[in-house]
Amino acid sequence: MVEKVKKTATKTTTATSKKTISKPTTVSKSTTTSTTKPISKNEKIVNNKEINNNNNNNNSNENDRFKIGNKIEVSIKEIRDFEVITTFEDYIGKLHVCNIPTPEKEGESVLNSTFKKGNTINCYIVSVEPTAKIITLTMFEQSKPQTKQFKVGQQVDAIVYGLTSVNEITCWISPTQVGTIEIISNFQNISQFKSFKEKNTFIKCLIKSIGIDNKIYLSIGKDSISNEKIKIGDIMIGLIKEIGNVSMKVQLYNNLSGEVRLIDINDELRTNPLSIYKTETLLMVRVKSIGKEGILLTTYKSLLGLKIWEMNPKYKHQRAVKRSITTDFIVGAQVWGFVIEKTQQIIRVELKGQLIAILQVEDVGPFLLSSCDVGRLVRVVIASEPTIEGSLQIVKAHLQVDKTAFTPKTIKVDDILPLEIVEIKNYGLFVRNKKVSGLAHITELDDEPVDSEQIDKLYSIGEFVLGKCIGKEKNKEKGKTLFKFSLKPEHFESIDMEKYLKCSWDQEDPIEEIYQPSKPMKIISTLPIKSFLVELNQLSESSSSSSSNSKKNKLETIKEEIEDQEINQQDSNEDDDEFKSTTLINSILSKKRKDIKDEDEIDEDEITDSKKKQKTEKNKNKNKQEQEIQEREYLLANNNVAPEGPQDFERMILGTPNSSYIWIKFMSYYLGLSEISKAREIGERAIKKIIPTEVLEQRNIWIAMYNLENLYGTPDSLLKLFQRSIQYQDPKTMYLTIINIFENTGKFERTEEYFKMLFKKAGKHSAKVWCRYGEFLLKCNNIEVFNSILSRALEILPKKKQIKVINKFAQLEYRLGDIERGRTIFEGLVSNYPNRTDVWNIYLDMELRDKDAIKSSKELKEKIRMLFNRTIALKVSDRNIKQFFKRFLQFEKEFGTNFTTNEVKKLAIKFVESNN
């Protein structure tokens, strides 16, 4: 054993002597020379290990200080939008508002007086990024999870970030997730939400819904107004979505929409009431009515109250003319209204809700038509009592003028009046003012002579001019008076032209600018939120890059360890074993490199994933609008939400162009905005778009257009539409349809006209048409015509249709006319056709329909018993007799006595026995 130790000692000395490096001698201050001892490789390895141990000790101490969950005291450096920046030694700390304890009361800020620059606070470490020198902090001892799986109905603590759109407040519900509070669905007035929109305010919310793009919608507690059903008199916030000529469309909560019409905008009537409003602004409204026309809203000061009305836009200038809203709409009253429709024949003026005035264009006159454009405020005189047409009240009216209208009897010489040029000749101009016609001779056109060849270049047909009456002649042949007019400027030098071409009430109010509140709502950008989320990705990338750097350092460390192993192998083995040691080292080195390569590949995958996440985030930001459109289309396609505008309807039509339901909804949308002409255009488009084979779908459109013209058009326009429709649809069906529409709207005179048209066509040979006409006559209480119409029908109709008509007329007598006459008709039927059990059953049905009368009248009971006795004695099949017995027994049980019931049973037994 001793010998072996000696041998290894000698081997070691020889090996070291071969590889010893001699160093030069150094001269000390005392000029003495000395030789340094050579450092062995084993001593070098020991020194390196000691250095590494010291570094590891330092790292372990730092890791202990920045251990996740450790409590540290940090100094506040800066307060940003939604996080507090702190310092701790040479690290930057970030404390998100969601990681700060919430206050006791809602509406208070989470950043109280403690959070000021320079103050110190105690926090807990959530995560550490050594490379970026950033630590994430929380003030909760048990850290909240940074990401959650949110669900609908879940209650969350929300910290307000700010108002990010007119109708949305964005809130943090976790350090990596935001939610949205819709203003119109959660607040009852505009001032209420202002206390909640301040940054870092604490609110308790419920998750209302989660969109396709993971956008989370919040509601403020269970008492949110979106849970209530809308009713008349409610005051709420609305969002202006569309401003038309005669109304503006306002979005309400729960995807509802309402309409504010011109007459309902302001207590003070103005010529341009919509001029101060703009789309995408909030407005306080009151629900005026809910019905077929949708939700009608008002912004009257008297109905909203002063405090709430003050939140709405206001006019800065006084009106040019004082106008008051009239409450008494009697004949002769002068009232204000807004023009909602103008056609070639009529002008419709809205005086108040459901009350419409009709003006004839020919009565208005061509020179005042410009004052009656759609949306204009006009003054009219009521000329008739209101008549009811559907849900509307209609009155006839005429435009108020300053002077009495000129007529051939009232006009005098020297009167000045506006004239319209109707014809141009080489000897003068033929002019007209309503019923007054005349000639302005070429010598009376100007102070200077006018060339006859140039007259058509100086004037044009339809042009308006002022003329002075200088004489008149009566045409004995035609019986008309022809007036002579002069257009010379000398007659009008001291005359106000507008006085004759314009009414005194037609004065425009001062131009108003769009209302800007004194303290406008500040809309905050969402870019800081996006940049914050991007920064989180960058931090994750930096951590992955730092880990890759650590892998490179690890590779160098392994190489050093391998070199040390190589030295040890060379020292322990003899020189002839050098080949074996080199092979072993190479295998170890390749194995270590393979392990590092695998780790590097994993790191590269992590880096690639982080880059992909960053690209995905950018794509989400770019495609956010497209995703919202897709979500809207998805909801529309699944009928989960009502279309809100023309674009929504157009998308739905592209998907289902043959659906009459969507087209009619589109028409009603424009009718809700009082855009009658646009509703007509949609109807015409639908007729052309729906393929001819879809007969029922096209018929629905025609019927919708009938209703539109019946309510908002003229008799002529409706007649033209009807004549077009019967070219494509079954005439009899369409005649009966339009007759139903007239009956339902109380237009009986026009119903009679269309019946006459129907009988002239092919209706006189239809039993259904005669029956329908008889029903109409009884509804109008026209008994005389009804009594004579049956005989007329029987003369024209073939025999096979006569029974049906007689039967139907008898039923009509029971329901709407004289019951005794109905009995007489049925008695004639059953006597002529005794074996028609269907007629007997209908006869019984008519007698049994009034149960109260049967209970109170013994005479009626006896009549019915006699009728039943006649039925069970008929010579018909046993099955029919059994049916009559069953009805007879049921009658006696309900209206008779035990004795009469038993009598019927005996008759039934007797009948069965006789048959057996």
VENRA-V552013 format. One record per helix or strand of 2 or more residues. SS is the DSSP state (alpha for helix, beta for strand). FROM is the first residue (numbers start at 1). LEN is the number of residues. If there is no record, write none. Layout:
BEGIN
ss	from	len
SS	FROM	LEN
SS	FROM	LEN
END
This chain:
BEGIN
ss	from	len
alpha	2	17
beta	26	2
beta	33	2
alpha	41	25
beta	71	9
beta	83	6
beta	91	6
alpha	97	3
beta	120	10
beta	134	5
beta	155	11
beta	168	7
beta	177	6
alpha	183	4
alpha	190	5
beta	201	10
beta	216	4
alpha	225	3
beta	235	9
beta	247	5
beta	257	5
alpha	262	3
beta	282	10
beta	294	5
alpha	301	4
alpha	306	4
beta	334	9
beta	346	7
beta	355	6
alpha	361	4
alpha	366	7
beta	377	6
beta	387	3
beta	392	8
beta	416	10
beta	428	6
beta	436	6
alpha	442	3
alpha	455	4
beta	464	12
beta	480	7
alpha	489	4
alpha	497	5
alpha	527	46
alpha	575	48
alpha	624	14
alpha	646	10
alpha	660	13
alpha	676	14
alpha	695	18
alpha	715	11
alpha	731	14
alpha	748	13
alpha	763	3
alpha	767	13
alpha	783	14
alpha	799	18
alpha	819	14
alpha	837	12
alpha	851	6
alpha	858	14
alpha	878	18
alpha	898	18
END
